[in-house]
Amino acid sequence: MDKVFKALADETRRHLLDRLHEQNGQTLAQLCERLNMARQSVTQHLAVLEAANLVSTVKRGREKLHYLNPVPLQEIQERWIDKFERPRLRMLSAVKQRAEDKMSDKPSFVYVTYIESTPEKVWQAITDPELSLQYWGHSNVSDWQVGSTWEHRRADGSAADVVGVIEESTPPRRLVFTWADPSTPDVTSKVTFDIQRYGEIVRLTVTHDDLTDEAELRAAAGGWAAVLSNMKSFLETGKPMSLPPWKAS
């Protein structure tokens, strides 16, 4: 844990972690773009973060992608924060989150993953009812035309747990739709899928805007992480991982 505290003590390294939190899986060049610092210096900072297990790397051809590893931070939270004033800290964090959301155009939640597939296959996995059922546990049903409705139907087809309206549909690159509980269809958030070719793989960015509170933000974070990990496994191996389906609240 000493390495973690040492790594976090430096402002530049904290800045690098913030950048990876906003957009995971960046190259050295991408991380250098927003830092007024030589590549060699950034490389040295990243090495300290790797040694502390706060950053992990994956080789993709000639490039090395950097990913935030939150496990050491979770260990600090469990050891030093959970014991002390956690309810009060959560309340302050929720206030801060709402204030920052109102002051900026940043999405409420962002998840980036890299998939060994094509944009066409990723689009199909999202929009095809039978395919989405295999890794999501629900069927995404719509004609996917702007202005049309969509439903996130249970496996038995008995009901939809989420409904919404298609706001943007540009196959196979971008899909935007509203997200609502059928019991309160006027209370909506917004989900955006951005699908980009990244060399020989696909970079998929999911944003979930207009979440109502911290509890919904935590639910979205956990839910999207599970669903998109399952999608990645399904597209790359033909089999989803053994994860429970995300039942949206």
C-alpha positions in Angstrom: 0.0 0.0 0.0 3.0 2.3 0.4 3.5 2.3 -3.3 -0.1 3.4 -3.8 0.2 6.3 -1.5 3.5 7.3 -3.1 1.9 7.2 -6.6 -1.1 9.2 -5.5 1.1 11.9 -3.8 2.1 13.4 -7.2 -0.4 15.7 -8.9 0.7 14.6 -12.4 0.0 11.0 -11.6 -3.4 11.9 -10.2 -4.1 13.8 -13.4 -3.2 10.7 -15.4 -5.6 8.6 -13.4 -8.3 11.2 -13.9 -7.8 11.0 -17.7 -8.0 7.2 -17.6 -11.2 7.4 -15.5 -12.7 9.6 -18.2 -11.5 7.5 -21.1 -10.0 4.1 -20.3 -7.6 2.3 -22.7 -5.5 5.2 -23.9 -2.1 5.1 -25.6 0.9 7.1 -24.4 0.4 9.6 -27.2 -3.2 10.2 -26.1 -2.2 10.7 -22.5 0.5 13.2 -23.5 -1.9 15.3 -25.5 -3.3 17.0 -22.5 0.0 17.3 -20.5 2.6 19.9 -21.1 5.3 17.3 -20.5 7.9 15.3 -22.4 6.9 11.7 -23.4 9.8 10.4 -21.3 8.5 12.1 -18.2 4.9 10.8 -18.7 6.4 7.3 -19.3 8.2 7.5 -15.9 5.0 8.6 -14.1 3.1 5.7 -15.8 5.8 3.3 -14.6 5.2 4.4 -11.0 1.4 3.9 -11.4 2.0 0.4 -12.9 4.3 -0.5 -10.0 1.5 0.5 -7.6 -0.9 -1.6 -9.6 -3.1 1.5 -10.3 -2.6 1.2 -14.0 -2.5 -2.0 -16.2 -1.4 -2.2 -19.8 -2.4 -4.3 -22.8 -0.5 -4.7 -26.1 -2.5 -4.1 -29.2 -0.2 -4.5 -32.2 2.5 -1.9 -31.8 0.5 0.1 -29.3 0.2 -0.2 -25.6 -3.1 0.7 -24.1 -3.3 1.9 -20.5 -6.2 1.0 -18.2 -7.2 2.3 -14.8 -7.1 -0.5 -12.1 -9.4 0.7 -9.3 -8.7 -2.3 -6.9 -6.0 -0.6 -4.8 -8.2 2.5 -4.4 -11.0 0.2 -3.3 -8.7 -1.4 -0.7 -7.9 2.1 0.6 -11.6 2.9 0.9 -12.3 -0.3 2.7 -9.4 0.2 5.2 -9.5 3.9 5.8 -12.8 5.4 4.7 -15.5 2.8 5.3 -14.9 2.9 9.1 -15.3 6.7 9.3 -18.3 8.8 8.6 -19.2 6.9 5.4 -22.9 8.0 5.3 -21.9 11.7 5.7 -19.2 11.4 3.0 -21.7 9.8 0.6 -24.1 12.7 1.2 -21.4 15.2 0.4 -20.2 13.2 -2.6 -23.8 13.2 -4.0 -24.1 17.0 -3.5 -20.7 17.5 -5.2 -21.7 15.2 -8.1 -25.0 17.0 -8.7 -23.3 20.4 -8.6 -20.6 19.3 -11.1 -23.1 17.7 -13.4 -25.0 21.1 -13.6 -21.8 23.0 -14.2 -20.4 20.9 -17.0 -21.5 19.0 -20.1 -19.7 15.8 -19.1 -21.8 12.7 -19.2 -22.9 11.2 -15.9 -21.3 7.9 -16.6 -18.8 6.8 -19.3 -17.6 3.3 -20.1 -15.0 2.5 -22.8 -14.2 -1.0 -23.9 -12.2 -2.5 -26.8 -13.6 -5.5 -28.7 -12.0 -7.7 -31.3 -14.8 -7.4 -33.7 -16.2 -5.1 -36.4 -18.5 -2.1 -36.0 -21.2 -3.9 -37.9 -21.1 -6.9 -35.5 -21.1 -4.7 -32.5 -24.1 -2.8 -33.8 -25.9 -6.0 -34.5 -25.2 -7.3 -31.0 -26.8 -4.2 -29.5 -29.9 -4.0 -31.8 -30.7 -7.7 -32.7 -33.3 -9.1 -30.2 -31.9 -12.6 -30.2 -28.3 -11.6 -29.9 -28.9 -9.1 -27.1 -30.8 -11.7 -25.2 -27.8 -14.1 -25.2 -25.4 -11.7 -23.3 -27.8 -9.2 -21.7 -30.6 -11.4 -20.6 -33.1 -9.1 -22.3 -34.1 -8.5 -25.9 -33.6 -5.1 -27.4 -36.7 -4.6 -29.6 -37.2 -1.8 -32.1 -37.0 -0.9 -35.8 -34.2 1.5 -34.6 -35.5 4.4 -36.7 -35.4 8.0 -35.2 -38.6 8.7 -33.4 -39.5 5.0 -32.9 -39.9 3.4 -29.5 -37.7 0.6 -28.2 -38.2 -2.0 -25.4 -35.8 -4.0 -23.2 -37.9 -7.1 -23.0 -37.5 -10.0 -20.5 -36.4 -13.4 -21.9 -39.9 -14.8 -21.7 -41.4 -11.8 -23.6 -43.8 -11.1 -20.8 -42.9 -7.5 -20.1 -40.4 -4.8 -20.8 -38.2 -3.6 -17.9 -37.0 -0.5 -19.8 -38.6 1.6 -22.6 -37.6 4.6 -24.6 -37.5 6.5 -27.8 -34.7 6.5 -30.5 -33.1 9.9 -30.8 -30.3 9.2 -33.2 -29.5 6.1 -35.3 -26.5 6.0 -37.6 -25.6 2.3 -38.3 -23.0 1.1 -37.5 -21.5 4.1 -35.7 -23.8 5.8 -33.3 -27.1 5.0 -31.4 -28.8 7.3 -28.9 -32.1 6.5 -27.1 -33.9 7.5 -24.0 -34.1 5.1 -21.0 -37.1 4.9 -18.6 -38.9 2.6 -16.3 -42.3 1.7 -17.9 -44.1 2.8 -14.7 -42.6 6.3 -15.0 -42.0 6.8 -18.7 -41.7 10.6 -18.3 -38.6 10.2 -16.1 -35.9 9.5 -18.6 -32.2 9.3 -18.8 -30.2 9.0 -22.1 -27.9 6.3 -23.4 -25.4 6.7 -26.2 -23.4 4.0 -28.0 -20.4 5.3 -30.0 -18.8 2.6 -32.1 -15.5 3.4 -33.7 -13.0 1.3 -35.6 -9.7 1.3 -33.7 -7.1 -0.3 -36.0 -8.2 -3.9 -36.3 -10.5 -3.8 -33.3 -13.5 -1.7 -32.2 -13.6 1.0 -29.5 -17.1 1.1 -27.9 -18.0 4.1 -25.7 -21.2 4.0 -23.7 -22.5 7.1 -22.0 -25.4 7.3 -19.7 -26.6 10.9 -19.1 -29.2 12.5 -16.8 -29.0 9.9 -14.0 -31.1 11.1 -11.1 -28.9 10.5 -8.1 -25.8 8.7 -6.8 -27.6 5.4 -6.2 -28.7 5.3 -9.9 -25.2 6.3 -10.9 -23.7 3.3 -8.9 -26.4 1.0 -10.4 -25.5 2.2 -13.9 -21.8 1.7 -13.3 -22.2 -1.8 -12.1 -24.8 -2.8 -14.6 -23.0 -1.4 -17.7 -19.7 -3.0 -16.6 -21.3 -6.4 -16.4 -23.3 -6.1 -19.6 -20.4 -4.8 -21.7 -18.0 -7.3 -20.4 -20.5 -10.0 -21.3 -20.9 -8.5 -24.8 -17.1 -8.4 -25.3 -16.8 -12.1 -24.3 -19.8 -13.0 -26.5 -18.4 -11.2 -29.6 -14.9 -12.5 -29.2 -15.5 -16.1 -28.1 -19.1 -16.8 -29.1 -20.0 -17.4 -25.5 -21.1 -14.9 -22.8 -19.4 -15.0 -19.4 -21.3 -16.6 -16.5 -22.7 -13.3 -15.2 -26.2 -12.6 -14.0 -28.2 -10.5 -16.4 -28.6 -6.8 -15.5 -32.2 -6.1 -14.6 -32.6 -2.4 -14.8 -34.4 -0.7 -12.0 
